[in-house]
Amino acid sequence: SGVLTSGTPVATGASSTDFTITDGNGLFLYERNSADGIYVHSINQSTKALGAAASVTTGTRFATESTGQFLFVTSGSTVTVNTIHRTTGAVTSVSTAAIPGSNVGAITVAEVPQ
């Protein structure tokens, strides 16, 4: 119905600033805190309640693509591609690319229809 209701408060990483849900199924919510830690919360599919935060990686900005398989993370002048474990939300780094020049700012994932 799209109506927000209050629920049980859940501890997050210190000074959380950014949030994103990873896929259309809404399995995980990732957050970044001011110390550049990225945390994952599971989302209960029945109640939509958030699970406790678990640290998964570090970085300054992040984005996912529509299938929820990949988490892209920036840190300084690099972008790291991580796979997302479909059951736990844990991430595994699979590739890192250096971006010449200054620090990478915002990150956006654009998908090309096939």
Phi, psi and omega in degrees: 000348177079009180268130177275136174230152180285150179225199179284128178299144180235132177294138177242180173295158182300135175051051180300141183231329184234144178223151171204144173266138191282331183207174181297338178279346179064044182282325186221149173240126179256144178225150175243135178257173185294345177267014178069019174273140177249129185240153177242141172240136171283155177242118180296123185289339178274311186260344184068014177287147178275141173275173179298153180284140174230130180292134180239330180190183176237158178163175183254329177221156179206160178206158174238168174253172193297336180278348181073017180272336187229142174242119179261128186232133175258148175204113183063238181254025179236153172237127180249134175262127180239142170274150179252125177290124187292341181262319186257338184083357178297153181243151177230125179291131179241342181196146175226136178235135175274136178251111183301147177104210185283180180300146177286130179270236180294153178234134179228138178257121177250130180252138180260122179298143180250000000 
